[in-house]
Amino acid sequence: MAAGVAAWLPFARAAAIGWMPVANCPMPLAPTEKNKRQDELIILNVSGRRFQTWRTTLERYPDTLLGSTEKEFFFNEDTKEYFFDRDPEVFRCILNFYRTGKLHYPRYECISAYDEELAFYGILPEIIGDCCYEEYKDRKRENAERLMDDNDSENNQEGSMPSLSFRQTMWRAFENPHTSTLALVFYYVTGFFIAVSVITNVVETVPCGTVPGNKELPCGERYAVAFFCLDTACVMIFTVEYLLRLFAAPSRYRFIRSVMSIIDVVAIMPYYIGLVMTNNEDVSGAFVTLRVFRVFRIFKFSRHSQGLRILGYTLKSCASELGFLLFSLTMAIIIFATVMFYAEKGSSASKFTSIPASFWYTIVTMTTLGYGDMVPKTIAGKIFGSICSLSGVLVIALPVPVIVSNFSRIYHQNQRADKRRAQKKARLARIRVAKTGSSNAYLHSKRNGLLNEALELTGSTEDEQHMTKGTSLIESQHHHLLHCLEKTTGLSYLVDDPLLSVRTSTTKNHEFIDEQLFEQNCMESSLQNYPSSRSPSLSSHHGLSTSCCSRRHKKSSHLPNSSLPATRLRSMQELSTIHIQCSEQPSLTTSRSSLNMKSDDGLRPNCKAAQITTAIISIPTPPALTPEGESRAQPGSPGHSTNIPTTTTSNIVKVSAL
Amino acid sequence: ADTVEDEMEMATVRHRPEALELLEAQSKFTKKELQILYRGFKNKEEPSPTEELVFEIYSQFFPQGDSTNYAHFLFNAFDTDHNGSVSFEDFVMGLSILLRGTVQEKLNWAFNLYDINKDGYITKEEMLDIMKAIYDMMGKCTYPVLKEDAPRQHVETFFQKMDKNKDGVVTIDEFIESCQKDENIMRSMQLFENVI
């Protein structure tokens, strides 16, 4: 629970007395404080600097080191204080977290040192307050990248390659030419041939010399064979390169869809198409246009140049700004073209034959090019023409610097927004996981509590210790409060688990299920079979159990079962059914007739009898495997947290589990 | 002039300890307990709690439900002088009754909670409001599913039990008498003895 809230628990519990006269059922027993200690000051000696705080302050967060009994390991008997051989500066922040409920990240602190301290004290970094979280994440990412770079360069220098497959080595060589000399050679060779190819495309069209017949031929036709050979060589190289990349790619499908591979394909396609199509006069026109695509080979340089890639990415990310510029320009062009057309309509032999024809004039004028191939002749035309060119200056010249500066601003902003969104998602997911623990823990401990009562009744104590560990006093008090509310209203909490698609509930219905009916229900809900027992013996099993209610409630509790992989079993709470017989029959046994006894569908349990008998059908998981514990054990996998079952949304957000 | 100032200074200095002693005398808490209460009480942003705070607290404790109405009623029960905020004195007095008071006092407090307009009678409407507020706190995800008339039925049961002369309202005497006859209620009143 949040810091301030835990302090109000006594208030809420006291106020619960207001429910008592209204309740129809007897209330559950309050959790007893086994060793009630008066609140005391404890001294924390961190590397010589003494901090003092109240014990209850630390106990607000019972699943951290300082809040749990783990700190007893650090208790120094001689000086009666807790000694930690850690950094006192960071400890200040950590202690403030207990006091105020907010964890801050000091900027002067090194990120990895801070992380280590947090891990030592058992505090999730996700709890860092909004004020400091962004900074923390940024520093962390920077650090991670730096470490990654260091690792890479280390690997390169050592030349120690773990046994990667041939395919993986090839891919590495392609992506990063500095890994080996062969890769470097390949890199330069391909670069050279790209350049050669581009130059030949260019030179092909230069007129070089004449042939008899007084006609100037472009070099391409004069030395057709030579050029053809060059082209073939280049295309060969490119094809081989493409096929090699395709072979080495870890995900071929993804590779084919990537931009670079499309460019590769487009670069070499014209050649092959030209091979296939012979010198057919009809299609040679189309063929010639295809040759235009050869110029795309120049884009292959983007593999060789980091700057090109960044530029491309920047343009992509500023697409909306550019789009808006284009849109406003288009609007202006249309307006002026229309105006010019109608203005020049009167003049004879006017070049402004139609509005689309005027587009050309407008564009040339607005961009202050002014070719002069189209000029207005009428007075009106000239007036509007000058307005057009003046506004062109404004429309073009002003936004360009703004857009340029927008590039960098929007680029960074987009980065930060996406970053924040991704962080937020992952962060909330992890906090949700931690919080799930509390609501599940309630039901869990409720079962524990009832189990305790049953055990007390039947007198087997060896399992009692089993159940009573794992929940702090504050938690147990909170759960008791929730339980009181359930008793007052006659309803009980339901935990809906969408991932498991199993409904769990701890019901307090009145039927005592005998084995037959129980098994029947279980089979109807297609569960794994597991032994049911009427005696509260703890047989542990890892099956999925659901709440098997009586026939009467079967229709309202449909329990589709899903077969879970073994990994998920650890992370979910086992569901148990506890049936409490609040009837007037004091006996433990029952018969079928009693199942039909309470056939009124009212919600009010007729609890007149004082006796509570419990039949425990299945067993909760051992306390060590609560989701809380698990979420702590996996600090580095925020993505995985979404697999851990969550409870209903309204249930999660408000309760903080720490 | 000096003596007046001195007196004023001493008065302000002496003010705080007096409150602690005064509270100790008026309530049934020891000094240590009062200290603990005050530390928790003071550990929040606003100077003194308002209804918002009670609502927040209850939302944290009962996350699945809607605690607005109940928080409102509860706040009014604590805010004995009806000035919109609960001072520490009010808080301590309320808690003292709830935790250390006699059964009579506790029942009195509960009656006060149910009697929304503080006129000395609990009508069915008032009880219905309270009941709905309590049921709201449970939220929607309950088993069995909450029926529409469940609060009303609950109120009927309550009135059947409490309203001796069947006049449609429950007075404080009827209330206390009926509660004292009910074993369950008597027992549950003692439930939170050891809260502080």
Interface residues (C-beta under 8 A of the other chain):
Chain A: M1 A2 A3 G4 V5 A7 W8 L9 P10 F11 A12 R13 A14 A15 A16 I17 G18 W19 M20 P21 V22 A23 N24 C25 P26 M27 L29 A30 T32 E33 K36 Q38 D39 W54 T56 S439 H478 L481 L482 C484 L485 E486 T488 T489 G490 L491 S492 Y493 L494 V495 D496 S505 T507 H553 S556 S557 G602 L603 R604 A610 T648 S650 N651 I652 V653 K654 V655 S656
Chain B: K32 I36 L37 R39 G40 F41 N43 K44 E56 I57 Y58 S59 Q60 F61 F62 P63 Q64 L74 A77 F91 G94 L95 L98 L99 K106 L107 W109 A110 L113 Y114 I130 M131 I134 Y135 M137 M138 G139 K140 C141 T142 Y143 P144 V145 L146 K147 A150 Q153 H154 T157 F158 M162 F175 C179 E183 N184 I185 R187 S188 M189 L191 F192 N194 V195 I196
